[in-house]
Amino acid sequence: MLAYSDFLDSQAFGVGLTVGLAVAFACGFASLFIAGRKHRSTLAFFIIGFLLGPLGMLVAVLVAPGESASEGMRAVICRRCNARQNIEISETQYECWQCKLSNSVGS
């Protein structure tokens, strides 16, 4: 037979779990937003913020900004050598400046 104190403990656990998940999602989304403004991977920083909470948000704040493409351009990374370069948005293929591999770009 369950006692009243067991019910309170299970209810407190449910509330604690709900609050914990809400904080985790809030930290994840805050890290995602900060990383997006710094031209960093939003998915990676969402996961970092979700798992590490406020510490993950601090990591997102302290990380150096990534490189962004100029207006009318987009940044691409070569699939062979991982070299980063900017190409025009309308281009569907480009030649890597480093390894000279012809790459195609998904639209």
TIDOMI-749055 format. One record per atom (N, C-alpha, C, O): x, y, z; residue number from 1; atom name; residue in one letter. Coordinates in Angstrom, 3 decimals, padded with zeros to 6 digits. Each point is the difference from the previous one (the first is absolute). Layout:
N
         u         v         w  seq  atom  type
         X         Y         Z  NUM    CA     A
...
END
This chain:
107
         u         v         w  seq  atom  type
   000.836  -001.167   000.000    1     N     M
  -000.836   001.167   000.000    1    CA     M
   000.894   001.248   000.000    1     C     M
   000.965   000.082   000.759    1     O     M
  -001.290   000.853  -001.592    2     N     L
   000.778   001.227  -000.101    2    CA     L
  -000.405   000.982   001.083    2     C     L
  -001.183   000.218   000.261    2     O     L
   002.178   000.359   000.351    3     N     A
  -000.262   001.029   001.004    3    CA     A
  -000.086   001.353  -000.688    3     C     A
   000.420   000.157  -001.147    3     O     A
  -000.974   000.820   001.867    4     N     Y
  -000.133   001.353  -000.544    4    CA     Y
   001.373   000.610  -000.294    4     C     Y
   000.141   000.744  -000.971    4     O     Y
   000.868  -001.045   001.787    5     N     S
   001.346   000.542  -000.211    5    CA     S
   000.618  -000.542  -001.294    5     C     S
   000.767   000.704  -000.656    5     O     S
  -001.091  -001.942   000.285    6     N     D
   000.475  -000.550  -001.271    6    CA     D
  -000.596   000.763  -001.175    6     C     D
   000.680   000.252  -000.994    6     O     D
  -001.957   000.114   001.112    7     N     F
  -000.652   000.788  -001.046    7    CA     F
   000.671   001.359  -000.140    7     C     F
   000.246   000.457  -001.116    7     O     F
   000.052   000.194   002.237    8     N     L
   000.652   001.309  -000.043    8    CA     L
   001.388  -000.102  -000.613    8     C     L
   000.400   000.876  -000.768    8     O     L
   000.334  -001.922   001.091    9     N     D
   001.335  -000.184  -000.566    9    CA     D
  -000.069  -000.196  -001.509    9     C     D
   000.807   000.570  -000.733    9     O     D
  -001.745  -001.356   000.266   10     N     S
  -000.120  -000.220  -001.435   10    CA     S
  -000.475   001.265  -000.705   10     C     S
   000.410   000.262  -001.131   10     O     S
  -001.265   000.525   001.775   11     N     Q
  -000.473   001.244  -000.583   11    CA     Q
   001.148   001.019  -000.053   11     C     Q
   000.139   000.721  -000.988   11     O     Q
   000.677  -000.658   002.035   12     N     A
   001.142   000.901   000.020   12    CA     A
   001.003  -000.401  -001.087   12     C     A
   000.603   000.862  -000.639   12     O     A
  -000.431  -002.148   000.436   13     N     F
   000.896  -000.472  -001.051   13    CA     F
  -000.499   000.457  -001.376   13     C     F
   000.788   000.448  -000.832   13     O     F
  -002.090  -000.564   000.601   14     N     G
  -000.575   000.418  -001.272   14    CA     G
   000.156   001.489  -000.236   14     C     G
   000.316   000.423  -001.112   14     O     G
  -000.533   000.377   002.147   15     N     V
   000.169   001.446  -000.122   15    CA     V
   001.467   000.336  -000.238   15     C     V
   000.323   000.833  -000.847   15     O     V
   000.563  -001.483   001.597   16     N     G
   001.434   000.230  -000.175   16    CA     G
   000.469  -000.378  -001.391   16     C     G
   000.806   000.712  -000.600   16     O     G
  -001.296  -001.812   000.087   17     N     L
   000.359  -000.429  -001.352   17    CA     L
  -000.510   000.990  -001.036   17     C     L
   000.713   000.324  -000.949   17     O     L
  -001.929   000.157   001.119   18     N     T
  -000.573   000.974  -000.933   18    CA     T
   000.793   001.304   000.005   18     C     T
   000.309   000.546  -001.059   18     O     T
   000.017  -000.054   002.239   19     N     V
   000.781   001.235   000.110   19    CA     V
   001.400  -000.204  -000.589   19     C     V
   000.512   000.868  -000.707   19     O     V
   000.096  -002.009   000.999   20     N     G
   001.334  -000.296  -000.538   20    CA     G
   000.011  -000.040  -001.516   20     C     G
   000.909   000.544  -000.626   20     O     G
  -001.909  -001.181   000.027   21     N     L
  -000.080  -000.047  -001.470   21    CA     L
  -000.271   001.376  -000.585   21     C     L
   000.528   000.337  -001.060   21     O     L
  -001.348   000.463   001.738   22     N     A
  -000.271   001.358  -000.485   22    CA     A
   001.273   000.839   000.014   22     C     A
   000.266   000.741  -000.947   22     O     A
   000.514  -000.852   002.007   23     N     V
   001.267   000.734   000.086   23    CA     V
   000.969  -000.501  -001.071   23     C     V
   000.688   000.800  -000.634   23     O     V
  -000.630  -002.108   000.430   24     N     A
   000.900  -000.567  -001.010   24    CA     A
  -000.363   000.507  -001.398   24     C     A
   000.881   000.394  -000.764   24     O     A
  -002.164  -000.404   000.431   25     N     F
  -000.417   000.496  -001.314   25    CA     F
   000.259   001.501  -000.130   25     C     F
   000.421   000.464  -001.060   25     O     F
  -000.665   000.288   002.115   26     N     A
   000.252   001.448  -000.044   26    CA     A
   001.484   000.279  -000.223   26     C     A
   000.351   000.859  -000.810   26     O     A
   000.511  -001.563   001.508   27     N     C
   001.446   000.182  -000.188   27    CA     C
   000.429  -000.454  -001.392   27     C     C
   000.867   000.618  -000.618   27     O     C
  -001.470  -001.691   000.128   28     N     G
   000.300  -000.475  -001.349   28    CA     G
  -000.373   001.020  -001.058   28     C     G
   000.787   000.272  -000.907   28     O     G
  -001.984   000.294   001.016   29     N     F
  -000.433   000.995  -000.983   29    CA     F
   000.786   001.300   000.120   29     C     F
   000.274   000.650  -001.008   29     O     F
   000.090  -000.267   002.223   30     N     A
   000.822   001.206   000.166   30    CA     A
   001.376  -000.210  -000.638   30     C     A
   000.518   000.895  -000.668   30     O     A
   000.071  -002.070   000.873   31     N     S
   001.295  -000.313  -000.616   31    CA     S
  -000.114  -000.042  -001.519   31     C     S
   000.898   000.465  -000.703   31     O     S
  -001.994  -001.017   000.194   32     N     L
  -000.249  -000.046  -001.438   32    CA     L
  -000.056   001.414  -000.570   32     C     L
   000.612   000.275  -001.032   32     O     L
  -001.328   000.610   001.685   33     N     F
  -000.131   001.379  -000.468   33    CA     F
   001.350   000.720   000.014   33     C     F
   000.347   000.692  -000.958   33     O     F
   000.409  -000.854   002.037   34     N     I
   001.317   000.650   000.108   34    CA     I
   000.938  -000.527  -001.078   34     C     I
   000.709   000.776  -000.641   34     O     I
  -000.700  -002.093   000.438   35     N     A
   000.880  -000.601  -001.010   35    CA     A
  -000.385   000.454  -001.404   35     C     A
   000.874   000.239  -000.834   35     O     A
  -002.157  -000.120   000.568   36     N     G
  -000.447   000.470  -001.312   36    CA     G
   000.468   001.413  -000.286   36     C     G
   000.383   000.315  -001.127   36     O     G
  -000.410   000.534   002.138   37     N     R
   000.471   001.380  -000.169   37    CA     R
   001.507   000.059  -000.233   37     C     R
   000.511   000.971  -000.558   37     O     R
   000.201  -002.022   000.992   38     N     K
   001.455  -000.041  -000.167   38    CA     K
   000.411  -000.866  -001.190   38     C     K
   001.184  -000.289  -000.173   38     O     K
  -002.144  -000.124  -000.643   39     N     H
   000.250  -000.828  -001.184   39    CA     H
   000.662  -001.323   000.375   39     C     H
   000.964  -000.428  -000.634   39     O     H
  -001.494  -000.209   001.669   40     N     R
   000.455  -001.310   000.448   40    CA     R
  -001.123  -001.009  -000.173   40     C     R
  -001.142   000.368  -000.276   40     O     R
   001.477  -001.649   000.443   41     N     S
  -000.982  -001.070  -000.165   41    CA     S
  -001.096   000.100   001.065   41     C     S
   000.266  -000.149   001.193   41     O     S
  -001.485   000.400  -001.633   42     N     T
  -001.089   000.177   000.949   42    CA     T
  -000.408  -001.328   000.648   42     C     T
  -000.332  -000.030   001.185   42     O     T
   000.355  -001.054  -001.942   43     N     L
  -000.371  -001.302   000.564   43    CA     L
   000.991  -000.414   001.080   43     C     L
  -000.403  -000.447   001.074   43     O     L
   001.682   000.591  -001.347   44     N     A
   001.013  -000.388   000.979   44    CA     A
  -000.136   000.812   001.280   44     C     A
   000.111  -000.549   001.097   44     O     A
  -000.352   001.850  -001.226   45     N     F
  -000.110   000.822   001.192   45    CA     F
  -001.326  -000.197   000.721   45     C     F
  -000.077   000.217   001.209   45     O     F
  -000.974  -000.625  -001.927   46     N     F
  -001.234  -000.363   000.690   46    CA     F
   000.250  -001.202   000.896   46     C     F
  -000.426  -000.019   001.155   46     O     F
   001.111  -000.975  -001.683   47     N     I
   000.293  -001.207   000.779   47    CA     I
   000.895   000.339   001.192   47     C     I
  -000.236  -000.480   001.109   47     O     I
   001.257   001.303  -001.332   48     N     I
   000.886   000.407   001.096   48    CA     I
  -000.789   000.750   001.065   48     C     I
   000.150  -000.276   001.191   48     O     I
  -000.984   001.215  -001.605   49     N     G
  -000.809   000.750   000.952   49    CA     G
  -001.003  -000.868   000.728   49     C     G
  -000.232   000.191   001.194   49     O     G
  -000.366  -001.144  -001.893   50     N     F
  -000.981  -000.902   000.616   50    CA     F
   000.664  -000.878   001.055   50     C     F
  -000.530  -000.173   001.098   50     O     F
   001.700  -000.382  -001.440   51     N     L
   000.665  -000.928   000.916   51    CA     L
   000.723   000.696   001.148   51     C     L
   000.032  -000.519   001.115   51     O     L
   000.551   001.692  -001.377   52     N     L
   000.807   000.666   001.022   52    CA     L
  -000.716   001.158   000.687   52     C     L
   000.516   000.552   000.972   52     O     L
  -001.682  -000.183  -001.455   53     N     G
  -000.771   001.062   000.634   53    CA     G
   000.689   001.352  -000.092   53     C     G
   000.488   000.372  -001.067   53     O     G
  -000.439   000.367   002.170   54     N     P
   000.617   001.329  -000.014   54    CA     P
   001.473  -000.029  -000.407   54     C     P
   000.496   000.961  -000.587   54     O     P
   000.203  -002.047   000.892   55     N     L
   001.395  -000.124  -000.420   55    CA     L
   000.092  -000.074  -001.528   55     C     L
   000.932   000.548  -000.588   55     O     L
  -001.885  -001.216  -000.054   56     N     G
  -000.053  -000.044  -001.455   56    CA     G
  -000.268   001.361  -000.607   56     C     G
   000.539   000.333  -001.055   56     O     G
  -001.376   000.459   001.722   57     N     M
  -000.237   001.368  -000.475   57    CA     M
   001.279   000.825   000.123   57     C     M
   000.295   000.815  -000.875   57     O     M
   000.459  -001.015   001.942   58     N     L
   001.262   000.712   000.176   58    CA     L
   000.986  -000.375  -001.107   58     C     L
   000.715   000.860  -000.514   58     O     L
  -000.676  -002.130   000.151   59     N     V
   000.862  -000.444  -001.101   59    CA     V
  -000.408   000.702  -001.287   59     C     V
   000.863   000.449  -000.754   59     O     V
  -002.152  -000.346   000.491   60     N     A
  -000.483   000.667  -001.215   60    CA     A
   000.367   001.478  -000.008   60     C     A
   000.299   000.559  -001.055   60     O     A
  -000.319   000.072   002.217   61     N     V
   000.369   001.413   000.078   61    CA     V
   001.493   000.186  -000.224   61     C     V
   000.411   000.954  -000.661   61     O     V
   000.406  -001.852   001.201   62     N     L
   001.452   000.169  -000.036   62    CA     L
   000.658  -000.482  -001.291   62     C     L
   001.136   000.382  -000.283   62     O     L
  -001.812  -001.203  -000.497   63     N     V
   000.608  -000.519  -001.227   63    CA     V
   000.206   001.138  -001.005   63     C     V
  -000.807   000.926  -000.088   63     O     V
   001.895  -001.018  -000.656   64     N     A
   000.318   001.032  -000.994   64    CA     A
  -000.998  -000.061  -001.155   64     C     A
  -000.467  -001.082  -000.356   64     O     A
   000.138   002.223  -000.225   65     N     P
  -000.920   000.000  -001.142   65    CA     P
   000.587  -000.752  -001.191   65     C     P
   001.209   000.029  -000.231   65     O     P
  -002.071  -000.697  -000.513   66     N     G
   000.415  -000.676  -001.216   66    CA     G
   000.026   000.972  -001.158   66     C     G
  -000.442   001.144   000.114   66     O     G
   000.959  -001.610  -001.216   67     N     E
   000.056   000.836  -001.196   67    CA     E
  -001.346  -000.028  -000.708   67     C     E
  -000.637  -001.048  -000.112   67     O     E
   000.221   002.193  -000.356   68     N     S
  -001.259   000.053  -000.738   68    CA     S
   000.290   000.424  -001.437   68     C     S
   001.007   000.650  -000.281   68     O     S
  -001.884  -001.023  -000.594   69     N     A
   000.150   000.362  -001.404   69    CA     A
  -000.487   001.426  -000.217   69     C     A
  -000.867   000.489   000.725   69     O     A
   001.425   000.162  -001.717   70     N     S
  -000.429   001.347  -000.357   70    CA     S
  -001.407  -000.049  -000.589   70     C     S
  -000.514  -001.076  -000.305   70     O     S
  -000.103   002.240   000.148   71     N     E
  -001.340   000.061  -000.568   71    CA     E
   000.015  -000.529  -001.428   71     C     E
   000.863   000.369  -000.796   71     O     E
  -001.821  -001.235   000.475   72     N     G
  -000.082  -000.595  -001.329   72    CA     G
   000.881  -001.228  -000.157   72     C     G
   000.067  -000.581  -001.083   72     O     G
   000.604   000.184   002.144   73     N     M
   000.895  -001.156  -000.038   73    CA     M
  -000.448  -000.994   001.077   73     C     M
  -000.793   000.337   000.879   73     O     M
   001.311  -001.561  -000.961   74     N     R
  -000.206  -000.975   001.060   74    CA     R
   001.290  -000.763   000.226   74     C     R
   000.773  -000.230  -000.930   74     O     R
  -000.552  -000.153   002.157   75     N     A
   001.209  -000.736   000.355   75    CA     A
  -000.237  -001.485  -000.264   75     C     A
  -001.043  -000.547   000.358   75     O     A
   002.020  -000.094  -000.987   76     N     V
  -000.053  -001.441  -000.251   76    CA     V
   001.305  -000.614   000.487   76     C     V
   001.017   000.681   000.130   76     O     V
  -001.070  -001.981   000.136   77     N     I
   001.177  -000.730   000.460   77    CA     I
   000.231  -001.163  -000.945   77     C     I
  -000.921  -000.758  -000.305   77     O     I
   002.156   000.622  -000.158   78     N     C
   000.357  -001.085  -000.916   78    CA     C
  -000.138  -001.340   000.716   78     C     C
   000.428  -000.148   001.145   78     O     C
  -001.029  -000.826  -001.828   79     N     R
  -000.214  -001.292   000.630   79    CA     R
   001.267  -000.842   000.066   79     C     R
   000.042  -000.983   000.739   79     O     R
   000.991   001.346  -001.494   80     N     R
   001.249  -000.752   000.043   80    CA     R
   000.981   000.564   001.025   80     C     R
   000.523  -000.742   000.832   80     O     R
  -000.269   002.055  -000.887   81     N     C
   001.066   000.572   000.829   81    CA     C
  -000.504   000.926   001.111   81     C     C
   000.799   000.527   000.773   81     O     C
  -002.113  -000.325  -000.690   82     N     N
  -000.625   000.856   001.010   82    CA     N
   000.401   001.467  -000.093   82     C     N
  -000.108   000.728   000.987   82     O     N
   000.560  -000.288  -002.129   83     N     A
   000.317   001.419  -000.187   83    CA     A
  -001.304   000.778  -000.135   83     C     A
  -000.938  -000.448  -000.659   83     O     A
   000.890   001.605   001.284   84     N     R
  -001.189   000.849  -000.047   84    CA     R
   000.221   001.093  -001.028   84     C     R
   001.077   000.590  -000.075   84     O     R
  -002.107  -000.324  -000.717   85     N     Q
   000.061   001.107  -000.954   85    CA     Q
  -001.394   000.529  -000.235   85     C     Q
  -000.984  -000.682   000.286   85     O     Q
   000.892   001.890  -000.801   86     N     N
  -001.280   000.629  -000.303   86    CA     N
  -000.276  -000.096  -001.496   86     C     N
   000.881   000.220  -000.831   86     O     N
  -002.121  -000.553   000.512   87     N     I
  -000.424  -000.033  -001.398   87    CA     I
  -001.290   000.803  -000.112   87     C     I
  -000.653   000.283   001.004   87     O     I
   000.293   000.078  -002.222   88     N     E
  -001.258   000.715  -000.209   88    CA     E
  -001.169  -000.923   000.326   88     C     E
   000.088  -001.215  -000.178   88     O     E
  -001.158   001.790   000.645   89     N     I
  -001.171  -000.777   000.407   89    CA     I
  -000.573  -000.804  -001.162   89     C     I
  -000.502  -001.105   000.204   89     O     I
   000.570   001.648  -001.429   90     N     S
  -000.606  -000.664  -001.155   90    CA     S
   000.830  -001.166  -000.530   90     C     S
  -000.516  -000.807  -000.773   90     O     S
   001.776   000.695   001.160   91     N     E
   000.856  -001.076  -000.520   91    CA     E
  -000.410  -001.341   000.583   91     C     E
  -000.308  -000.107   001.187   91     O     E
   000.307  -000.923  -002.044   92     N     T
  -000.310  -001.355   000.446   92    CA     T
   001.237  -000.879   000.039   92     C     T
  -000.023  -001.081   000.588   92     O     T
   001.115   001.542  -001.218   93     N     Q
   001.269  -000.727   000.032   93    CA     Q
   001.132   000.994   000.199   93     C     Q
  -000.099   001.169  -000.373   93     O     Q
   001.171  -001.658   000.967   94     N     Y
   001.186   000.838   000.167   94    CA     Y
   001.227  -000.896   000.047   94     C     Y
  -000.097  -001.197   000.270   94     O     Y
   001.241   001.789  -000.534   95     N     E
   001.266  -000.710   000.087   95    CA     E
   000.717   000.471   001.252   95     C     E
   000.173   001.199   000.217   95     O     E
   000.244  -002.153   000.604   96     N     C
   000.688   000.331   001.241   96    CA     C
   001.309   000.711  -000.311   96     C     C
   000.763  -000.438  -000.860   96     O     C
  -000.512   001.520   001.553   97     N     W
   001.220   000.776  -000.227   97    CA     W
   001.234  -000.749   000.475   97     C     W
   001.105   000.290  -000.459   97     O     W
  -001.265  -001.247   001.367   98     N     Q
   001.150  -000.675   000.590   98    CA     Q
   000.337  -001.308  -000.711   98     C     Q
   001.142  -000.203  -000.412   98     O     Q
  -002.126  -000.685   000.265   99     N     C
   000.283  -001.317  -000.585   99    CA     C
  -000.463  -000.136  -001.441   99     C     C
   000.261  -001.017  -000.644   99     O     C
  -000.947   002.036   000.131  100     N     K
  -000.489   000.064  -001.388  100    CA     K
  -001.077  -001.034  -000.325  100     C     K
  -000.235  -000.293  -001.172  100     O     K
  -000.417  -000.260   002.182  101     N     L
  -001.085  -000.947  -000.224  101    CA     L
  -001.247   000.771  -000.414  101     C     L
  -000.311   001.048   000.566  101     O     L
  -000.405  -001.579  -001.566  102     N     S
  -001.260   000.604  -000.419  102    CA     S
  -001.096  -000.509   000.920  102     C     S
  -000.241  -001.205   000.077  102     O     S
  -000.426   002.122   000.625  103     N     N
  -001.041  -000.335   000.971  103    CA     N
  -001.333   000.522  -000.490  103     C     N
  -000.063   001.031  -000.670  103     O     N
  -001.013  -001.748   001.005  104     N     S
  -001.341   000.515  -000.265  104    CA     S
  -000.630   000.427   001.317  104     C     S
   000.333  -000.528   001.061  104     O     S
  -001.244   001.486  -001.140  105     N     V
  -000.623   000.561   001.184  105    CA     V
  -001.486  -000.281  -000.073  105     C     V
  -000.627   000.254  -001.029  105     O     V
   000.058  -000.769   002.090  106     N     G
  -001.446  -000.190   000.068  106    CA     G
  -000.676   001.338   000.168  106     C     G
   000.545   000.884   000.661  106     O     G
  -001.732  -000.706  -001.249  107     N     S
  -000.670   001.304   000.080  107    CA     S
  -000.858   000.146   001.201  107     C     S
  -000.621   001.046   000.191  107     O     S
END
